[in-house]
Amino acid sequence: MATVLALAMTTGCSDGDGNDGGDKGTTSSSTVPAALAPFYDQKPSWKDCDDGFQCATVQVPLDYAEPSGEKVGISVIRLPAEDESDRIGSLLTNPGGPGGSGVDFVRQAARTFGADLRRRFDIVGFDPRGVAASDPVRCNTGPQLDEFFATDASPDDQKETQTLAAEGEDFAERCKTKAGSELPYVGTVNAARDMDVIRAALGDRKLTYYGASYGTYLGAFYAEQFPKNVRALVLDGAVDPSLSSTELLIEQAKGFETALRAFADDCVKSGSCPFGSTPDAVIARISSFLTATDKKPLSNTRDSRKVTESLAVMGIARSLYVKEYWPVLRQALTQAMQNSDGTILLALADEMVERKPNGTYSNQTDANMAVNCVDKPNPPDLAAYKKYADQAEKAAPRFGPFVVWGGLPCVYWPVQTKEEPKPLTAKGAAPIVVIGTIRDPATPYKWAQNLASQLSSGVLLTFNGDGHTAYLQGDPCITKATDDYLITTDPPKDGTRCG
């Protein structure tokens, strides 16, 4: 069974200097309920944690309705600003997922942010509650996840559908058993509230934030709950908050089809495409390859696993996140088609879901499911869910079934919400910049258009390019527009296009 994550994949009136009168200095807790004041008033104990980074833990209540009860330690990391004398404040970041480690993201990517940003901001990351080092949700063993991901997620008959259902039900039951008390509190609403505590603990009166992919959903939720605390938010690779859980999955699958078409176009234009002489021929060849793999899984030289159709699709999907991976995808497909060897595809799939060579996984998958399942209402049963999967197959023949069936555990999830999805307007917030990439596989461009139009102060910045999210791709136009806004709080003109 494949599951697709939305992660950033990497290889007001201003006074002119970006301070906006509101970033430096300690945040007062006088505007929050007295029971929450200790959380807002805390001072993190920063310690060196290698390579110039500093790490700390920020305490938040597990349940904001019971702040005197159990607490969660949120793991935080920062790369201090290079010019303390000209420092504006902190740039809080989130790489997406849900389930992506913000601590790992900052370790890997902080120094790829614009030079002006690094000079004037601490680059800060955090592991949201339930993720990585912040009281992680853990449900599955390595072998259990191996089976989950390998299960045929394009069922051809009732037996295969029931096998899928059993895997989804087992996943949900394991999470209920191992993390049941935590599951009601891991959703985006609480993670956004944690961000406001982190903002205060960092000493910033207002929030400056870069969120990628699912991080845009988290940022939009923050702005909805705390519009007056927004200084500058960049939401890159936007998620449309108004869509239902299944609508999101279907539209995401269509995004991967768009990206696969772009890969096929690029392959043909190279003049030496091994899969066909036209984009349609390339797509047809990949489709027939996947059909054959469904019947006879591929071997691999890394371990004893068989590379099923689901794992092959996951490997392809991983390659579409980053255009620089397209040559690797050509190599992987050539190896698989000519030699029935799925070694490279399997390596790509493992990278996608953070499977380690020793067969263990990070908690990315468990956390991803825990947040997604509690954030929005889910179909009530297998029959209802199958209708959406059938719609997805028609709309996105190669990716639709895998993306949609990957969310099946949510049907059986022990915690359900009745809060229907709705547009987020963040009325009263300062300008918020939403970046959309035209051929983004995981967060389709129209989601950025929709979010920018829903936000009362939304400003759309477009990148005419490929891959998932735009800022860290290094396009000079995107970098300048983003950095200038985060420093000065003056957004680019709505509708600006780069690339």
URGI-V684265 format. One record per residue. N is the residue number from 0. SS is DSSP state (H for helix, E for strand, - for the rest). PHI is phi in degrees with one decimal (none if undefined). OMEGA is omega in degrees with one decimal (999 if undefined). Layout:
n->N ss->SS phi->PHI omega->OMEGA
n->N ss->SS phi->PHI omega->OMEGA
This chain:
n->0 ss->- phi->none omega->179.5
n->1 ss->- phi->-90.8 omega->169.9
n->2 ss->- phi->-131.9 omega->-176.6
n->3 ss->- phi->-107.4 omega->179.3
n->4 ss->- phi->-99.6 omega->175.3
n->5 ss->E phi->-109.9 omega->-176.5
n->6 ss->E phi->-123.7 omega->170.7
n->7 ss->- phi->-77.7 omega->-179.2
n->8 ss->- phi->-91.0 omega->-176.8
n->9 ss->- phi->-125.4 omega->139.1
n->10 ss->- phi->-64.4 omega->999
n->11 ss->- phi->none omega->177.7
n->12 ss->- phi->-98.8 omega->-173.6
n->13 ss->- phi->-98.3 omega->175.7
n->14 ss->- phi->-88.7 omega->173.3
n->15 ss->- phi->103.9 omega->-179.1
n->16 ss->- phi->-109.8 omega->175.6
n->17 ss->- phi->87.0 omega->-178.3
n->18 ss->- phi->-70.8 omega->177.6
n->19 ss->- phi->54.5 omega->179.5
n->20 ss->- phi->61.2 omega->-168.2
n->21 ss->- phi->-141.0 omega->-178.0
n->22 ss->- phi->-101.1 omega->-177.2
n->23 ss->- phi->-86.7 omega->177.8
n->24 ss->- phi->104.2 omega->-175.5
n->25 ss->- phi->-82.8 omega->178.4
n->26 ss->- phi->-78.4 omega->177.2
n->27 ss->- phi->-77.6 omega->177.2
n->28 ss->- phi->-91.6 omega->-174.7
n->29 ss->- phi->-67.7 omega->-177.4
n->30 ss->- phi->-94.0 omega->179.3
n->31 ss->- phi->-113.4 omega->178.2
n->32 ss->- phi->-55.2 omega->-175.6
n->33 ss->H phi->-55.9 omega->-177.9
n->34 ss->H phi->-66.1 omega->179.6
n->35 ss->H phi->-95.0 omega->-176.0
n->36 ss->H phi->-54.9 omega->179.4
n->37 ss->H phi->-59.8 omega->178.6
n->38 ss->H phi->-70.5 omega->-179.1
n->39 ss->H phi->-71.9 omega->-176.8
n->40 ss->H phi->-91.0 omega->-175.0
n->41 ss->- phi->-67.3 omega->178.0
n->42 ss->- phi->-117.4 omega->-178.5
n->43 ss->- phi->-60.3 omega->176.3
n->44 ss->- phi->-96.6 omega->-175.1
n->45 ss->- phi->-78.5 omega->177.1
n->46 ss->E phi->-132.5 omega->176.0
n->47 ss->E phi->-60.7 omega->178.8
n->48 ss->- phi->-138.4 omega->170.6
n->49 ss->- phi->81.0 omega->170.6
n->50 ss->- phi->58.9 omega->177.4
n->51 ss->- phi->87.0 omega->-179.5
n->52 ss->E phi->-88.4 omega->174.5
n->53 ss->E phi->-125.0 omega->-176.6
n->54 ss->E phi->-126.4 omega->179.0
n->55 ss->E phi->-158.1 omega->175.5
n->56 ss->E phi->-125.9 omega->176.4
n->57 ss->E phi->-111.9 omega->-178.1
n->58 ss->E phi->-86.9 omega->174.6
n->59 ss->E phi->-135.1 omega->177.1
n->60 ss->E phi->-74.3 omega->174.4
n->61 ss->- phi->-58.1 omega->-178.5
n->62 ss->- phi->-122.8 omega->-177.6
n->63 ss->H phi->-66.2 omega->175.2
n->64 ss->H phi->-78.5 omega->179.6
n->65 ss->H phi->-132.3 omega->-172.9
n->66 ss->- phi->-65.2 omega->178.1
n->67 ss->- phi->-86.0 omega->-178.3
n->68 ss->- phi->-87.8 omega->-175.9
n->69 ss->- phi->-61.6 omega->-179.1
n->70 ss->E phi->-116.9 omega->176.7
n->71 ss->E phi->-120.5 omega->175.5
n->72 ss->E phi->-90.7 omega->-179.9
n->73 ss->E phi->-94.2 omega->-179.5
n->74 ss->E phi->-76.0 omega->-175.7
n->75 ss->E phi->-128.5 omega->177.3
n->76 ss->E phi->-134.7 omega->175.1
n->77 ss->E phi->-144.8 omega->167.2
n->78 ss->E phi->-107.3 omega->-172.8
n->79 ss->- phi->-59.8 omega->177.7
n->80 ss->- phi->-55.8 omega->-176.3
n->81 ss->- phi->-75.1 omega->-179.1
n->82 ss->- phi->-124.2 omega->-176.4
n->83 ss->H phi->-60.7 omega->-177.8
n->84 ss->H phi->-68.7 omega->-178.4
n->85 ss->H phi->-116.0 omega->-176.3
n->86 ss->- phi->-67.6 omega->176.6
n->87 ss->- phi->-91.8 omega->-177.4
n->88 ss->E phi->166.9 omega->-178.4
n->89 ss->E phi->-109.6 omega->170.0
n->90 ss->E phi->-106.0 omega->178.4
n->91 ss->E phi->-77.8 omega->-176.7
n->92 ss->E phi->-132.2 omega->170.8
n->93 ss->E phi->-146.9 omega->-173.9
n->94 ss->- phi->-89.1 omega->178.4
n->95 ss->E phi->110.6 omega->-176.4
n->96 ss->E phi->129.2 omega->-9.1
n->97 ss->- phi->-60.5 omega->-179.3
n->98 ss->- phi->117.7 omega->178.6
n->99 ss->- phi->-76.5 omega->179.7
n->100 ss->- phi->-79.4 omega->175.9
n->101 ss->H phi->-71.2 omega->176.0
n->102 ss->H phi->-67.7 omega->177.8
n->103 ss->H phi->-62.6 omega->-179.6
n->104 ss->H phi->-59.2 omega->-179.0
n->105 ss->H phi->-67.5 omega->176.1
n->106 ss->H phi->-57.5 omega->-175.1
n->107 ss->H phi->-84.4 omega->-166.2
n->108 ss->H phi->-118.4 omega->-172.7
n->109 ss->H phi->-56.0 omega->-175.7
n->110 ss->H phi->-81.5 omega->173.1
n->111 ss->H phi->-93.6 omega->172.9
n->112 ss->- phi->-67.2 omega->-177.3
n->113 ss->- phi->-54.5 omega->-176.7
n->114 ss->H phi->-59.8 omega->180.0
n->115 ss->H phi->-66.0 omega->176.6
n->116 ss->H phi->-66.1 omega->-177.6
n->117 ss->H phi->-63.3 omega->-180.0
n->118 ss->H phi->-72.4 omega->-169.3
n->119 ss->H phi->-111.7 omega->179.9
n->120 ss->E phi->-128.8 omega->160.0
n->121 ss->E phi->-70.5 omega->174.6
n->122 ss->E phi->-90.3 omega->-169.3
n->123 ss->E phi->-119.5 omega->173.0
n->124 ss->E phi->-128.0 omega->178.1
n->125 ss->E phi->-148.0 omega->171.0
n->126 ss->- phi->-89.3 omega->178.4
n->127 ss->- phi->-58.9 omega->178.2
n->128 ss->- phi->-50.4 omega->-178.7
n->129 ss->- phi->87.2 omega->-173.0
n->130 ss->- phi->-116.6 omega->169.6
n->131 ss->- phi->52.1 omega->-175.2
n->132 ss->- phi->-93.3 omega->-178.8
n->133 ss->- phi->-111.5 omega->179.8
n->134 ss->- phi->48.2 omega->-170.2
n->135 ss->- phi->-66.4 omega->169.9
n->136 ss->- phi->-74.3 omega->177.4
n->137 ss->- phi->-132.0 omega->-175.8
n->138 ss->- phi->-119.5 omega->-167.3
n->139 ss->- phi->-119.3 omega->170.3
n->140 ss->- phi->-82.6 omega->176.1
n->141 ss->H phi->-56.7 omega->178.9
n->142 ss->H phi->-60.0 omega->177.7
n->143 ss->H phi->-65.2 omega->177.2
n->144 ss->H phi->-71.3 omega->174.8
n->145 ss->H phi->-56.2 omega->-179.1
n->146 ss->H phi->-67.7 omega->-179.7
n->147 ss->H phi->-58.6 omega->-176.4
n->148 ss->H phi->-73.6 omega->-178.1
n->149 ss->H phi->-81.1 omega->-177.3
n->150 ss->- phi->-60.3 omega->-177.3
n->151 ss->- phi->-63.8 omega->-178.4
n->152 ss->- phi->-101.8 omega->169.0
n->153 ss->- phi->-131.4 omega->-171.0
n->154 ss->- phi->-60.4 omega->-179.3
n->155 ss->- phi->-99.3 omega->-178.6
n->156 ss->- phi->-154.3 omega->-176.7
n->157 ss->H phi->-64.2 omega->-179.3
n->158 ss->H phi->-63.5 omega->180.0
n->159 ss->H phi->-67.4 omega->176.4
n->160 ss->H phi->-64.6 omega->179.8
n->161 ss->H phi->-68.0 omega->175.6
n->162 ss->H phi->-62.9 omega->175.5
n->163 ss->H phi->-58.8 omega->-178.6
n->164 ss->H phi->-61.6 omega->180.0
n->165 ss->H phi->-64.2 omega->177.6
n->166 ss->H phi->-63.0 omega->179.5
n->167 ss->H phi->-64.8 omega->179.8
n->168 ss->H phi->-67.7 omega->178.3
n->169 ss->H phi->-64.3 omega->178.2
n->170 ss->H phi->-58.0 omega->-178.6
n->171 ss->H phi->-63.2 omega->-178.8
n->172 ss->H phi->-67.2 omega->177.9
n->173 ss->H phi->-64.0 omega->178.0
n->174 ss->H phi->-68.3 omega->176.6
n->175 ss->H phi->-62.2 omega->-177.5
n->176 ss->H phi->-72.0 omega->-171.4
n->177 ss->H phi->-94.0 omega->-174.1
n->178 ss->H phi->-141.8 omega->-172.2
n->179 ss->H phi->-56.7 omega->-177.1
n->180 ss->H phi->-71.0 omega->-178.2
n->181 ss->H phi->-89.7 omega->-170.6
n->182 ss->H phi->-56.6 omega->-178.7
n->183 ss->- phi->-65.1 omega->-168.6
n->184 ss->- phi->-115.9 omega->-174.6
n->185 ss->- phi->-94.0 omega->-175.0
n->186 ss->- phi->-71.1 omega->-174.7
n->187 ss->H phi->-64.6 omega->-179.6
n->188 ss->H phi->-57.9 omega->179.7
n->189 ss->H phi->-71.4 omega->178.1
n->190 ss->H phi->-62.5 omega->177.1
n->191 ss->H phi->-67.1 omega->176.3
n->192 ss->H phi->-66.1 omega->175.6
n->193 ss->H phi->-60.7 omega->179.7
n->194 ss->H phi->-61.1 omega->179.6
n->195 ss->H phi->-71.9 omega->173.9
n->196 ss->H phi->-64.4 omega->178.4
n->197 ss->H phi->-61.5 omega->177.1
n->198 ss->H phi->-52.9 omega->-179.1
n->199 ss->H phi->-66.1 omega->-179.7
n->200 ss->H phi->-62.9 omega->177.6
n->201 ss->- phi->-76.9 omega->179.1
n->202 ss->- phi->88.1 omega->-179.9
n->203 ss->- phi->-99.5 omega->179.7
n->204 ss->- phi->-72.7 omega->176.6
n->205 ss->- phi->-131.5 omega->-173.3
n->206 ss->E phi->-93.5 omega->166.1
n->207 ss->E phi->-110.6 omega->-165.0
n->208 ss->E phi->-148.0 omega->167.4
n->209 ss->E phi->-121.0 omega->177.4
n->210 ss->E phi->-121.4 omega->179.2
n->211 ss->E phi->-110.7 omega->172.7
n->212 ss->- phi->59.5 omega->175.1
n->213 ss->H phi->-54.8 omega->176.5
n->214 ss->H phi->-58.9 omega->174.8
n->215 ss->H phi->-72.6 omega->176.9
n->216 ss->H phi->-65.4 omega->177.7
n->217 ss->H phi->-63.0 omega->179.1
n->218 ss->H phi->-65.6 omega->177.9
n->219 ss->H phi->-64.7 omega->176.7
n->220 ss->H phi->-65.5 omega->176.4
n->221 ss->H phi->-60.6 omega->-178.4
n->222 ss->H phi->-63.6 omega->178.1
n->223 ss->H phi->-66.5 omega->-177.6
n->224 ss->H phi->-83.7 omega->-174.5
n->225 ss->- phi->-132.7 omega->-173.8
n->226 ss->H phi->-59.9 omega->-178.0
n->227 ss->H phi->-75.2 omega->179.7
n->228 ss->H phi->-95.5 omega->-179.6
n->229 ss->E phi->-84.8 omega->169.9
n->230 ss->E phi->-95.9 omega->178.4
n->231 ss->E phi->-156.2 omega->179.3
n->232 ss->E phi->-124.3 omega->171.8
n->233 ss->E phi->-110.7 omega->-177.8
n->234 ss->E phi->-115.9 omega->-167.7
n->235 ss->E phi->-109.1 omega->-175.8
n->236 ss->- phi->80.3 omega->-163.2
n->237 ss->- phi->-73.9 omega->170.1
n->238 ss->- phi->-101.6 omega->178.5
n->239 ss->- phi->-84.7 omega->-175.4
n->240 ss->- phi->-71.4 omega->-176.3
n->241 ss->- phi->-82.0 omega->-175.8
n->242 ss->- phi->-84.7 omega->174.9
n->243 ss->- phi->-72.6 omega->-178.7
n->244 ss->H phi->-60.1 omega->-178.3
n->245 ss->H phi->-76.1 omega->175.3
n->246 ss->H phi->-61.3 omega->177.3
n->247 ss->H phi->-59.4 omega->-177.9
n->248 ss->H phi->-65.8 omega->179.4
n->249 ss->H phi->-64.0 omega->-180.0
n->250 ss->H phi->-66.3 omega->177.2
n->251 ss->H phi->-64.5 omega->177.8
n->252 ss->H phi->-59.4 omega->176.7
n->253 ss->H phi->-64.2 omega->176.6
n->254 ss->H phi->-63.1 omega->177.7
n->255 ss->H phi->-67.6 omega->174.9
n->256 ss->H phi->-63.1 omega->177.5
n->257 ss->H phi->-60.6 omega->-179.6
n->258 ss->H phi->-67.9 omega->178.0
n->259 ss->H phi->-64.8 omega->176.0
n->260 ss->H phi->-61.5 omega->177.9
n->261 ss->H phi->-63.6 omega->176.0
n->262 ss->H phi->-61.4 omega->-179.6
n->263 ss->H phi->-63.8 omega->177.2
n->264 ss->H phi->-58.1 omega->-178.4
n->265 ss->H phi->-64.5 omega->-179.5
n->266 ss->H phi->-62.6 omega->-179.2
n->267 ss->H phi->-65.7 omega->-178.6
n->268 ss->H phi->-65.8 omega->179.2
n->269 ss->- phi->-67.2 omega->178.9
n->270 ss->- phi->85.8 omega->-179.4
n->271 ss->- phi->-141.7 omega->-177.6
n->272 ss->- phi->-75.4 omega->-176.3
n->273 ss->- phi->-79.4 omega->-172.9
n->274 ss->- phi->-110.7 omega->179.5
n->275 ss->- phi->153.9 omega->-176.1
n->276 ss->- phi->-99.2 omega->175.8
n->277 ss->- phi->-133.9 omega->177.0
n->278 ss->H phi->-57.3 omega->179.3
n->279 ss->H phi->-61.9 omega->179.1
n->280 ss->H phi->-66.2 omega->178.0
n->281 ss->H phi->-63.3 omega->179.5
n->282 ss->H phi->-61.7 omega->179.6
n->283 ss->H phi->-62.5 omega->179.8
n->284 ss->H phi->-65.6 omega->178.3
n->285 ss->H phi->-64.8 omega->179.2
n->286 ss->H phi->-62.8 omega->-179.8
n->287 ss->H phi->-67.0 omega->175.7
n->288 ss->H phi->-61.9 omega->179.8
n->289 ss->H phi->-65.9 omega->177.0
n->290 ss->H phi->-61.9 omega->178.6
n->291 ss->H phi->-66.1 omega->179.8
n->292 ss->H phi->-67.8 omega->175.5
n->293 ss->H phi->-60.9 omega->-178.6
n->294 ss->H phi->-82.5 omega->-177.8
n->295 ss->- phi->-139.6 omega->-179.8
n->296 ss->- phi->-58.9 omega->-178.3
n->297 ss->E phi->-86.3 omega->171.2
n->298 ss->E phi->-84.9 omega->171.5
n->299 ss->- phi->-152.6 omega->-175.2
n->300 ss->- phi->-100.9 omega->-177.0
n->301 ss->- phi->-91.9 omega->-177.6
n->302 ss->- phi->-159.6 omega->-173.3
n->303 ss->- phi->-87.8 omega->-178.0
n->304 ss->- phi->-68.6 omega->169.9
n->305 ss->- phi->-91.0 omega->-179.4
n->306 ss->E phi->-91.4 omega->-179.0
n->307 ss->- phi->-76.6 omega->176.6
n->308 ss->H phi->-57.0 omega->-179.6
n->309 ss->H phi->-61.7 omega->179.1
n->310 ss->H phi->-68.1 omega->177.9
n->311 ss->H phi->-64.5 omega->178.2
n->312 ss->H phi->-63.3 omega->178.8
n->313 ss->H phi->-63.7 omega->177.6
n->314 ss->H phi->-64.1 omega->176.2
n->315 ss->H phi->-62.7 omega->-179.0
n->316 ss->H phi->-59.3 omega->179.7
n->317 ss->H phi->-58.8 omega->-178.2
n->318 ss->H phi->-67.2 omega->-176.8
n->319 ss->H phi->-78.8 omega->178.1
n->320 ss->- phi->-66.4 omega->-172.7
n->321 ss->- phi->-133.3 omega->-176.1
n->322 ss->H phi->-60.2 omega->178.8
n->323 ss->H phi->-62.6 omega->177.3
n->324 ss->H phi->-85.4 omega->-175.5
n->325 ss->H phi->-59.8 omega->174.4
n->326 ss->H phi->-61.3 omega->176.6
n->327 ss->H phi->-65.4 omega->178.6
n->328 ss->H phi->-64.3 omega->175.9
n->329 ss->H phi->-58.8 omega->179.2
n->330 ss->H phi->-65.6 omega->-178.6
n->331 ss->H phi->-63.4 omega->-179.0
n->332 ss->H phi->-69.6 omega->177.3
n->333 ss->H phi->-62.0 omega->178.6
n->334 ss->H phi->-60.2 omega->-177.0
n->335 ss->H phi->-70.8 omega->-176.6
n->336 ss->H phi->-72.7 omega->-175.4
n->337 ss->H phi->-86.0 omega->-172.6
n->338 ss->H phi->-120.9 omega->-175.7
n->339 ss->- phi->54.9 omega->-176.9
n->340 ss->E phi->-111.8 omega->-177.3
n->341 ss->- phi->-100.1 omega->-173.5
n->342 ss->H phi->-60.5 omega->-177.3
n->343 ss->H phi->-70.3 omega->177.2
n->344 ss->H phi->-59.5 omega->179.6
n->345 ss->H phi->-67.0 omega->177.8
n->346 ss->H phi->-61.3 omega->177.5
n->347 ss->H phi->-65.6 omega->178.5
n->348 ss->H phi->-62.6 omega->178.7
n->349 ss->H phi->-62.0 omega->178.0
n->350 ss->H phi->-62.6 omega->-179.2
n->351 ss->H phi->-58.8 omega->-174.4
n->352 ss->- phi->-107.6 omega->175.2
n->353 ss->- phi->56.4 omega->171.4
n->354 ss->E phi->-89.6 omega->-177.6
n->355 ss->- phi->-90.2 omega->-179.0
n->356 ss->- phi->-57.0 omega->-179.7
n->357 ss->- phi->-84.1 omega->176.2
n->358 ss->- phi->91.5 omega->175.5
n->359 ss->- phi->-92.3 omega->-178.9
n->360 ss->E phi->-123.7 omega->163.8
n->361 ss->- phi->-66.6 omega->179.6
n->362 ss->- phi->-92.0 omega->-177.4
n->363 ss->H phi->-54.6 omega->-176.9
n->364 ss->H phi->-65.9 omega->179.7
n->365 ss->H phi->-61.9 omega->-179.7
n->366 ss->H phi->-67.7 omega->178.3
n->367 ss->H phi->-57.4 omega->-179.3
n->368 ss->H phi->-68.0 omega->-177.1
n->369 ss->H phi->-61.6 omega->-179.4
n->370 ss->H phi->-73.6 omega->-177.9
n->371 ss->H phi->-60.7 omega->-175.5
n->372 ss->H phi->-68.9 omega->-177.2
n->373 ss->H phi->-94.8 omega->-175.3
n->374 ss->H phi->-73.8 omega->-174.3
n->375 ss->- phi->-137.9 omega->176.2
n->376 ss->- phi->-61.9 omega->-178.4
n->377 ss->- phi->-119.7 omega->175.2
n->378 ss->- phi->-55.0 omega->-170.7
n->379 ss->- phi->-76.8 omega->-175.1
n->380 ss->- phi->-158.6 omega->-176.2
n->381 ss->H phi->-62.2 omega->-177.6
n->382 ss->H phi->-60.9 omega->178.3
n->383 ss->H phi->-64.4 omega->-179.0
n->384 ss->H phi->-65.4 omega->-178.3
n->385 ss->H phi->-61.0 omega->178.4
n->386 ss->H phi->-62.1 omega->178.4
n->387 ss->H phi->-70.5 omega->177.9
n->388 ss->H phi->-64.0 omega->177.6
n->389 ss->H phi->-65.3 omega->175.9
n->390 ss->H phi->-60.7 omega->-178.3
n->391 ss->H phi->-64.4 omega->-179.3
n->392 ss->H phi->-64.3 omega->178.2
n->393 ss->H phi->-70.7 omega->-176.7
n->394 ss->H phi->-78.5 omega->-175.6
n->395 ss->- phi->-144.6 omega->-169.1
n->396 ss->- phi->-56.3 omega->-176.1
n->397 ss->- phi->-86.7 omega->-174.4
n->398 ss->- phi->-111.4 omega->-172.7
n->399 ss->H phi->-53.8 omega->-178.4
n->400 ss->H phi->-60.1 omega->-175.3
n->401 ss->H phi->-67.5 omega->-179.3
n->402 ss->H phi->-67.9 omega->-175.3
n->403 ss->H phi->-72.8 omega->179.3
n->404 ss->H phi->-63.1 omega->177.9
n->405 ss->- phi->-61.7 omega->178.7
n->406 ss->- phi->-92.7 omega->-175.4
n->407 ss->H phi->-58.3 omega->178.4
n->408 ss->H phi->-54.0 omega->-179.7
n->409 ss->H phi->-64.2 omega->176.6
n->410 ss->H phi->-61.0 omega->-175.0
n->411 ss->H phi->-103.2 omega->-172.8
n->412 ss->- phi->-64.3 omega->-176.2
n->413 ss->- phi->-71.6 omega->179.9
n->414 ss->- phi->-120.6 omega->-179.7
n->415 ss->- phi->-125.8 omega->176.6
n->416 ss->- phi->-109.6 omega->174.0
n->417 ss->- phi->-106.6 omega->-179.7
n->418 ss->- phi->-74.4 omega->-179.3
n->419 ss->- phi->-72.5 omega->178.5
n->420 ss->- phi->-63.8 omega->-179.0
n->421 ss->- phi->-151.4 omega->174.9
n->422 ss->- phi->-61.6 omega->175.4
n->423 ss->- phi->-106.5 omega->-174.0
n->424 ss->- phi->-104.9 omega->-179.1
n->425 ss->- phi->48.8 omega->-177.7
n->426 ss->- phi->-59.2 omega->179.8
n->427 ss->- phi->97.0 omega->179.8
n->428 ss->- phi->-78.5 omega->171.4
n->429 ss->- phi->-63.8 omega->-179.7
n->430 ss->- phi->-52.6 omega->180.0
n->431 ss->E phi->-120.3 omega->-178.0
n->432 ss->E phi->-94.5 omega->178.1
n->433 ss->E phi->-111.3 omega->179.9
n->434 ss->E phi->-105.9 omega->175.7
n->435 ss->E phi->-124.1 omega->176.4
n->436 ss->E phi->-102.4 omega->-170.6
n->437 ss->E phi->-55.4 omega->-176.5
n->438 ss->E phi->-114.4 omega->177.2
n->439 ss->- phi->-68.0 omega->-178.0
n->440 ss->- phi->-74.1 omega->-169.5
n->441 ss->- phi->-96.1 omega->177.3
n->442 ss->- phi->-129.3 omega->-173.9
n->443 ss->- phi->-53.5 omega->-174.8
n->444 ss->H phi->-54.5 omega->-176.5
n->445 ss->H phi->-65.8 omega->174.9
n->446 ss->H phi->-65.2 omega->176.8
n->447 ss->H phi->-65.5 omega->176.9
n->448 ss->H phi->-59.5 omega->-177.6
n->449 ss->H phi->-67.3 omega->-178.4
n->450 ss->H phi->-64.8 omega->179.7
n->451 ss->H phi->-60.8 omega->-179.8
n->452 ss->H phi->-78.1 omega->179.1
n->453 ss->H phi->-73.3 omega->-179.3
n->454 ss->- phi->-67.1 omega->-176.3
n->455 ss->- phi->-62.8 omega->179.4
n->456 ss->- phi->-118.8 omega->-176.2
n->457 ss->E phi->-71.0 omega->177.6
n->458 ss->E phi->-129.1 omega->-176.6
n->459 ss->E phi->-92.6 omega->174.0
n->460 ss->E phi->-119.7 omega->-173.2
n->461 ss->E phi->-108.4 omega->172.9
n->462 ss->E phi->-112.3 omega->178.1
n->463 ss->E phi->-82.4 omega->-175.1
n->464 ss->E phi->-159.4 omega->-178.5
n->465 ss->E phi->-115.6 omega->177.7
n->466 ss->- phi->89.5 omega->-173.7
n->467 ss->- phi->-96.5 omega->-175.8
n->468 ss->- phi->70.8 omega->-169.8
n->469 ss->- phi->-119.6 omega->-165.8
n->470 ss->H phi->-56.9 omega->-174.9
n->471 ss->H phi->-80.1 omega->174.2
n->472 ss->H phi->-78.1 omega->172.5
n->473 ss->- phi->87.4 omega->176.5
n->474 ss->- phi->-62.4 omega->-174.5
n->475 ss->H phi->-59.0 omega->-179.9
n->476 ss->H phi->-65.0 omega->178.5
n->477 ss->H phi->-65.1 omega->-179.0
n->478 ss->H phi->-59.3 omega->-177.9
n->479 ss->H phi->-64.7 omega->-178.6
n->480 ss->H phi->-62.3 omega->-178.8
n->481 ss->H phi->-69.8 omega->-176.8
n->482 ss->H phi->-65.3 omega->179.2
n->483 ss->H phi->-59.6 omega->179.9
n->484 ss->H phi->-66.6 omega->-177.6
n->485 ss->H phi->-65.4 omega->-179.8
n->486 ss->H phi->-80.6 omega->-173.1
n->487 ss->H phi->-99.5 omega->-171.7
n->488 ss->- phi->71.2 omega->175.2
n->489 ss->- phi->-90.4 omega->-175.2
n->490 ss->- phi->-77.7 omega->171.5
n->491 ss->- phi->-67.0 omega->178.6
n->492 ss->- phi->-63.0 omega->178.7
n->493 ss->- phi->-56.4 omega->-179.4
n->494 ss->- phi->93.6 omega->177.1
n->495 ss->E phi->-58.4 omega->-179.7
n->496 ss->E phi->-119.8 omega->177.3
n->497 ss->E phi->-127.0 omega->173.3
n->498 ss->- phi->91.2 omega->999
